[in-house]
Amino acid sequence: MSKGIRVAALDDIPEGEGIAVGKELTGTGDGIALLRDTDGSVWALDDTCTHEDASLADGWVEDGFVECPLHASRFCLKNGEVQGLPATKSTCPHRVEVRDGEVYLFPGEAP
């Protein structure tokens, strides 16, 4: 079993915000947004909104959802399901773990 990729310190991700991790590091087709909810939990979704070319890491994170900064599409942090138009396609979630204040990403693995 993979130990994951260390991608950030927990303190690098403010609550209610996100940071982008490049596809060069993750080996995925898209970058991955690490998103920290207002309860302190950390989630990972493909970074590019499925509606238009905008970074979800630049969106607003609150109460289990991220809102795209471009047209306000909403996605569930737990499973990537689209929850608000104009997007109609869900995004891909990835498993993350926080260990000793460090965030580890498991690209391609479901949460």
N, C-alpha and C positions, 0 to 999 in steps of 0.2 A: 504494500500500500504506500502511496506517495505521502511524503511529509509536507507537501505543498511548497509554494514559492513565497518567501518572505517579501512582501510588497510595500509595507509601510509600518510605521509605529502608530499605535492607536491614537496618540496625541496629534498626529499629522492630519487627522480627519475631524474637523470640528462637528459637533452635533448639529444636525439639520443641513449638512452640506456633504459634498463628495469630492473625490479626487480621481483623476484618470490615470490608468496604468496602461502603458503602450503595448501594442501587439508584439513588438520586438521582444519584450520581456515575457509575455504570457504565451506566445506561440499560437495565438488565436487569430481568426480572420479579422476581428475588430478589437479595438482597445476595450478595456473593461473598466467600468465605473465602480469604485468602492464608495458606498453610500452609508453614512452614519445617521440613523434615525434619531429622533428627539429623545428616545428612551435609552440611547447609548449603543444599541445593537448595530452591527455592521453587516451589510449585504453587498452583493456584487451582481451587476447586470452588464450585458453588452453596452458599451458606452454610447453608441449612435442611436438616436431616436428612430423608430421604424417609420415615422411619418416623413421626416425631412432630416437633412444633415445637420444635426445639433447634438452637442455633448450632454448626456444625462448627468455627468459629473458636475456640470454647471447649473443643474436644476435645483429645485427646492425640495427638501426631504422632510417629511412630517407624517406622523401617524401611520406608518407602514407603506407609504407611497412616495414616489419621486415624480415631480412635475417638470416636464421639459421646458427649458427657458424660452424656446422659440414660439410655440403655439399652444402651450399648456396641456399637452397630452399627459395623462397620468398612467403610471405603471406600478403594479404591486411589487414591493421589494422582495417578498418571499418567493414568488414564482414567475415574475416577469409579465404576468397577464396585464393586457391593456385595460385600463379602467376609465378612460376618458378620451373622447374625440379631440382632434381630428385623426389620431392614429387608430388603425383598425387591426394591426398585427402586433402580437405580443413580442417581447424581447427575451433573450436567453439569460437565465439566472446561472450563477456559479457558486459553488460552495466556498465559504470562508471560515476560518477559525481565528480566534484571538487567544494567543498564548503568551503569558508574561508581558503583556502590553505591546505585543507585536502582532501584526495582521498577516496571516498566511492565506494565499489564494490557491484554489484547486480548479484551474481552468477546465471547463468541459464537464465537471462533475456537478450533478444536481445538489442543491442544498438539502 
